[in-house]
């Protein structure tokens, strides 16, 4: 066991700290690694916290500068998606391109496995290694990790997959990490106080220009303050008075317009996705699908056609936003997914 080399991606928070502790206690050849992502003081604090944990555990620690990859594949890609009227998930982008892209590549080049504090499991199936929901389904992070292939999973370890968050906190306290309970990973960790609009304005100011809010017939109902401030399914902050609540139905970036209507017009049952990752031998099957994080799985028939995926849900689904991911499950096992292009 001691000959196994393993890198642990560490932020200094409770989850990655306990993951490192559990692996070090097995006598593995461990190295704590903190990514530098171009976030200034945030990166420095994470590196200092992780280094302190590693010193406590008696394992080495280092930092790896992935700021260029993070900017191109996460920050810039997120801003571009919003400028096109889409609603991307930055955590999906980061896991695919940075954590389990660039960082995993470097670990493999060093002859090491890569471990993180994600709540997920890796199981063996007739199709090979597969991603599966964790013991604590309330902390399930497989939606963010679905783009890992079976080949990737052979080089990845999720030490917390069999534990609940309550157990993790208790084990962390036993090992002296009690002070880190409040430090959780954040979505969109690169955003400033101005949120997504501020981010988009820097590189795509055209997406922050005012334009018409229209109904499905094209009738102008009001004026929006930039398409980057809206997402499909949104109700609050639309700024149009109406006898019944109005929701964002779609965003037309080409005409700089936001289309709104009653909630029932959000209902869709056919979802098309591109950039598909597929880890199953069958291209057509029954599955549970998630169209956003924590949305719950919906029964559907899914068909993969090359790099495209079509899902026909048994029941109508509300608020399916282009740019988000659709993730397919066979029970607890992730079988694939892709980036939503359209829904009807």
ZILINZI-V640928 format. One record per residue. N is the residue number from 1. PHI is phi in whole degrees, -180 to 180 (* if undefined). Layout:
N_PHI ; N_PHI
This chain:
1_* ; 2_-65 ; 3_-82 ; 4_-75 ; 5_-91 ; 6_-147 ; 7_-94 ; 8_-115 ; 9_-70 ; 10_-127 ; 11_-109 ; 12_92 ; 13_-81 ; 14_-64 ; 15_-67 ; 16_-69 ; 17_-66 ; 18_-69 ; 19_-56 ; 20_-64 ; 21_-63 ; 22_-62 ; 23_-74 ; 24_-64 ; 25_-69 ; 26_-86 ; 27_79 ; 28_-79 ; 29_-81 ; 30_-101 ; 31_-136 ; 32_-79 ; 33_-129 ; 34_-115 ; 35_-79 ; 36_-96 ; 37_-119 ; 38_77 ; 39_-109 ; 40_61 ; 41_-62 ; 42_-63 ; 43_-65 ; 44_-63 ; 45_-67 ; 46_-62 ; 47_-64 ; 48_-66 ; 49_-64 ; 50_-65 ; 51_-63 ; 52_-65 ; 53_-62 ; 54_-62 ; 55_-63 ; 56_-61 ; 57_-86 ; 58_78 ; 59_-124 ; 60_-73 ; 61_-138 ; 62_-147 ; 63_-117 ; 64_-130 ; 65_-81 ; 66_-119 ; 67_-65 ; 68_-66 ; 69_-65 ; 70_-65 ; 71_-65 ; 72_-70 ; 73_-91 ; 74_-119 ; 75_-64 ; 76_-66 ; 77_-65 ; 78_-65 ; 79_-62 ; 80_-63 ; 81_-61 ; 82_-63 ; 83_-67 ; 84_-96 ; 85_83 ; 86_-99 ; 87_-125 ; 88_-76 ; 89_-112 ; 90_-59 ; 91_-68 ; 92_-63 ; 93_-63 ; 94_-66 ; 95_-62 ; 96_-71 ; 97_-99 ; 98_-108 ; 99_-62 ; 100_-106 ; 101_-114 ; 102_-63 ; 103_-67 ; 104_-63 ; 105_-59 ; 106_-69 ; 107_-63 ; 108_-63 ; 109_-63 ; 110_-89 ; 111_75 ; 112_-121 ; 113_-84 ; 114_-120 ; 115_-114 ; 116_-138 ; 117_-93 ; 118_-67 ; 119_-92 ; 120_-164 ; 121_-126 ; 122_-117 ; 123_-124 ; 124_-98 ; 125_-128 ; 126_-59 ; 127_-87 ; 128_116 ; 129_-65 ; 130_-138 ; 131_-83 ; 132_-138 ; 133_-60 ; 134_-82 ; 135_-63 ; 136_-95 ; 137_-67 ; 138_-70 ; 139_-111 ; 140_-53 ; 141_-116 ; 142_-65 ; 143_-58 ; 144_-79 ; 145_-110 ; 146_-63 ; 147_-82 ; 148_-73 ; 149_-84 ; 150_-58 ; 151_-65 ; 152_-60 ; 153_-65 ; 154_-68 ; 155_-117 ; 156_-125 ; 157_-133 ; 158_-119 ; 159_-64 ; 160_-95 ; 161_-61 ; 162_-96 ; 163_-117 ; 164_-85 ; 165_-62 ; 166_-62 ; 167_-64 ; 168_-61 ; 169_-63 ; 170_-65 ; 171_-67 ; 172_-67 ; 173_-62 ; 174_-61 ; 175_-102 ; 176_88 ; 177_-105 ; 178_-59 ; 179_-68 ; 180_-101 ; 181_-60 ; 182_-82 ; 183_-96 ; 184_-111 ; 185_-65 ; 186_-115 ; 187_-73 ; 188_47 ; 189_-68 ; 190_-99 ; 191_-77 ; 192_-91 ; 193_-64 ; 194_-81 ; 195_65 ; 196_-62 ; 197_-57 ; 198_-63 ; 199_-62 ; 200_-65 ; 201_-60 ; 202_-68 ; 203_-117 ; 204_-137 ; 205_-60 ; 206_-64 ; 207_-83 ; 208_-113 ; 209_-88 ; 210_-62 ; 211_-161 ; 212_-80 ; 213_-101 ; 214_-127 ; 215_-89 ; 216_-70 ; 217_-91 ; 218_96 ; 219_-69 ; 220_-76 ; 221_-107 ; 222_179 ; 223_-129 ; 224_-93 ; 225_-108 ; 226_127 ; 227_-64 ; 228_-67 ; 229_-93 ; 230_-129 ; 231_-144 ; 232_-59 ; 233_97 ; 234_-67 ; 235_-119 ; 236_-72 ; 237_77 ; 238_-72 ; 239_84 ; 240_-123 ; 241_-78 ; 242_-156 ; 243_-67 ; 244_-126 ; 245_-59 ; 246_-111 ; 247_-126 ; 248_-73 ; 249_-92 ; 250_-164 ; 251_-121 ; 252_-104 ; 253_-65 ; 254_-61 ; 255_-110 ; 256_52 ; 257_-124 ; 258_-117 ; 259_-98 ; 260_-124 ; 261_-175 ; 262_-69 ; 263_-58 ; 264_-63 ; 265_-78 ; 266_-81 ; 267_-68 ; 268_-135 ; 269_-136 ; 270_-126 ; 271_-123 ; 272_-113 ; 273_-131 ; 274_-123 ; 275_59 ; 276_-74 ; 277_-105 ; 278_-136 ; 279_-123 ; 280_-145 ; 281_-75 ; 282_-92 ; 283_-94 ; 284_-139 ; 285_-166 ; 286_-81 ; 287_-158 ; 288_-97 ; 289_-122 ; 290_-112 ; 291_-105 ; 292_-165 ; 293_-62 ; 294_65 ; 295_-83 ; 296_87 ; 297_-79 ; 298_-117 ; 299_-65 ; 300_-157 ; 301_-103 ; 302_-117 ; 303_-132 ; 304_-96 ; 305_-126 ; 306_66 ; 307_-91 ; 308_-117 ; 309_-136 ; 310_-122 ; 311_-118 ; 312_-110 ; 313_-82 ; 314_-67 ; 315_-125 ; 316_-60 ; 317_-119 ; 318_-102 ; 319_67 ; 320_-83 ; 321_-105 ; 322_-55 ; 323_102 ; 324_-74 ; 325_-103 ; 326_-107 ; 327_-119 ; 328_-106 ; 329_-126 ; 330_-110 ; 331_68 ; 332_-92 ; 333_-98 ; 334_-77 ; 335_-108 ; 336_155 ; 337_169 ; 338_-167 ; 339_-92 ; 340_-65 ; 341_-99 ; 342_-156 ; 343_-146 ; 344_-149
